[in-house]
């Protein structure tokens, strides 16, 4: 995970909403797509960006692929922000 890819992933409101949905439960791409008024290729692109950033992981369960949050990435982002906040000089 790079911070640049993480912040890029967070820059889009659709991707942020996907993250909030996955906070509640693991979901398939179809379940995620049902929550948006955008095309399947658009949802697929957003999932790819989030996966590239390491923010989500996918797991095949039977015939479906489920997406879930990778919380360790958010811990890294939070650590960076806390360090940035603490490095302020007087």
C-alpha positions as CSV (number, residue, x, y, z in Angstrom):
1,X,0.0,0.0,0.0
2,X,1.2,3.5,-0.8
3,X,-0.2,6.5,0.8
4,X,-0.6,8.1,-2.6
5,X,-2.9,5.2,-3.9
6,X,-4.8,5.3,-0.6
7,X,-5.5,9.0,-0.8
8,X,-6.4,8.7,-4.5
9,X,-8.9,5.9,-3.6
10,X,-10.4,8.1,-0.9
11,X,-10.8,11.1,-3.2
12,X,-13.9,9.7,-4.9
13,X,-17.3,9.8,-3.1
14,X,-18.5,6.6,-4.7
15,X,-15.4,4.7,-3.4
16,X,-15.9,6.3,0.1
17,X,-19.5,5.1,0.1
18,X,-18.4,1.6,-0.9
19,X,-16.0,1.6,2.0
20,X,-18.8,2.6,4.4
21,X,-21.0,-0.2,2.9
22,X,-18.2,-2.8,3.5
23,X,-17.8,-1.5,7.0
24,X,-21.2,-3.0,7.7
25,X,-20.7,-6.4,6.1
26,X,-18.8,-8.3,3.3
27,X,-20.6,-7.9,0.0
28,X,-20.5,-9.1,-3.6
29,X,-20.0,-6.8,-6.5
30,X,-23.6,-7.2,-7.4
31,X,-24.8,-6.2,-3.9
32,X,-22.5,-3.2,-4.0
33,X,-23.7,-2.2,-7.5
34,X,-27.4,-2.3,-6.4
35,X,-26.6,0.6,-4.0
36,X,-25.5,2.9,-6.9
37,X,-27.0,4.3,-10.1
38,X,-23.9,3.7,-12.2
39,X,-22.9,1.0,-14.6
40,X,-21.3,-2.3,-13.7
41,X,-18.0,-1.3,-15.4
42,X,-17.9,1.8,-13.2
43,X,-18.4,-0.2,-10.0
44,X,-15.8,-2.7,-11.2
45,X,-13.3,0.2,-11.8
46,X,-14.0,1.6,-8.3
47,X,-13.5,-1.9,-6.7
48,X,-10.2,-2.2,-8.7
49,X,-8.9,1.2,-7.4
50,X,-9.8,0.2,-3.8
51,X,-8.2,-3.2,-4.2
52,X,-5.0,-1.7,-5.7
53,X,-4.8,0.7,-2.8
54,X,-5.1,-2.3,-0.5
55,X,-8.2,-0.9,1.1
56,X,-10.3,-3.9,0.3
57,X,-9.7,-7.6,-0.3
58,X,-11.7,-10.2,-2.2
59,X,-12.4,-13.8,-1.4
60,X,-14.1,-16.4,-3.5
61,X,-16.9,-18.2,-1.6
62,X,-18.7,-20.7,-3.7
63,X,-19.7,-19.0,-7.0
64,X,-19.4,-15.5,-5.6
65,X,-16.5,-13.1,-4.9
66,X,-17.0,-11.2,-1.6
67,X,-15.3,-7.9,-0.9
68,X,-14.3,-6.8,2.6
69,X,-12.4,-4.0,4.3
70,X,-8.7,-4.4,4.9
71,X,-8.5,-2.5,8.2
72,X,-4.7,-2.7,8.5
73,X,-4.5,-0.1,5.7
74,X,-6.6,2.3,7.6
75,X,-4.4,1.9,10.6
76,X,-1.4,2.8,8.5
77,X,-3.2,5.9,7.2
78,X,-4.3,6.9,10.7
79,X,-0.7,6.5,11.9
80,X,0.6,8.7,9.1
81,X,-2.0,11.4,9.9
82,X,-1.2,11.2,13.6
83,X,2.5,11.5,12.9
84,X,1.8,14.5,10.6
85,X,-0.3,16.2,13.3
86,X,2.4,15.5,16.0
87,X,5.3,16.8,13.8
88,X,4.1,20.4,14.0
89,X,6.8,22.7,15.4
90,X,6.0,25.6,17.6
